[in-house]
Amino acid sequence: MQFVRKILTAFVVFVMLSATASFAVADSTAPNASDATQDDDLVTVRVGLVPVLIYSPLFIAEVKGYFADEGIQIEVLNVAGGSEPLAPLARGELDVVFGGAGAGLFNYAARNIDIEDDPQFRIITNAHTENPPLSTPIVVSAERFESGELTSIADLEGGRVSINAAGAATEWWLVKALEQGGLTTDDIELVAVGFPDVAAALNSEAEDRIDAAMLGEPVAAAAEAQGLVVRLSDDFLENFQSTFVYASNEFVTDNRDVALGFTRALLRAYRDLQNTDTWSEPEVVEYLSEATFGYSEDLLDFYAFPYFPANGEINVEDLETLQGYYLGQGQLAYEDLLDVNELIDFTIVEDALEEIGMYEEDDE
């Protein structure tokens, strides 16, 4: 139990730090992030991400040597979430960013991108897809669940429910979760609480405590292992995609061969993860325990592992759904919907698959 608390504390510290800056220097705690002995024969790709479980295929591709096979070494830079990494990506300070499709993405695109002449960044492949059991469930206090006070979604009517940030894709998660109890966001008070603060906010004795929260991995597993939270529902979404891999325009045009190699390596990691035993391989556990601020062999039975489409498919309809929702909520600074197809370079995945072939379910 003491070890679990140390994990959660480390993650809290990270999020507090990353939330204060939109762009961070290379993080020395991430493996190979700022290695002074980098191989001059390899091309360095600078990758920005929040080091959480849904972006772990990057680290798996690194530890398994898939990037090295493509003549690539990665430089991992921890960044704040939301649309914050898009500005350094557009400026050429990053080559690739892993991130969600929140309201900030669409507002940034509408303000800064001349799609026809210079898109500045493009979506080149998927990141994770939510399938039950969801890696971002809705949780409640274990104590209040066991007392019978909060045992169903319907019990949340009139309560305070949190997402991690205003305009984040987790708001759509919450909408779908509330539907299971016949509720809408009009039936609750929606507040923003960072993932690391959720367990304390759920178990607070203060009047302004929260009653439920969206909580992502690996924080969900750590809190559950400590007996602080219960997953109230983890099956309210199926085959829904909200995180993607973004690349700068310069990277996909001037360094296309590198972009293709990067994508091939990432897809190989996605394919490894079709077999969930990959998560418990000793080399993977050791690497992720350093790279993701919370991964632990002791918590393997608690994780709800994210799913990664093995052929890098980009679900346009899900992007359109999210944009339409944010527009309806008044969170977008424009009225005419963007054509999300114009934000995507479909050819990167298509050409990568030409080299490594399509993945079929019976490949395993």
Secondary structure, 3 states (H helix, E strand, C coil): CHHHHHHHHHHHHHHHHHCCCCCCCCCCCCCCCCCCCCCCCCEEEEEEECCCHHHCHHHHHHHCCHHHHCCEEEEEEECCCCCCCHHHHHCCCCCEEEEECCHHHHHHHHHHCECCCECCEEEEEECCEECCCCCCCEEEEHHHHHCCCCCCHHHHCCCEEEECCCCCCHHHHHHHHHHCCCCCHHHCEEEECCHHHHHHHHCCCCCCCCCEEECCCCHHHHHHHCCCEEEEECCCCCCEECEEEEEEHHHHHHCHHHHHHHHHHHHHHHHHCCCHHHHHCHHHHHHHHHHCCCCCHHHCCCCCCCECCCCCCCCHHHHHHHHHHHHHCCCCCCCCCCCHHHHECCHHHHHHHHHHCCCCHHHC
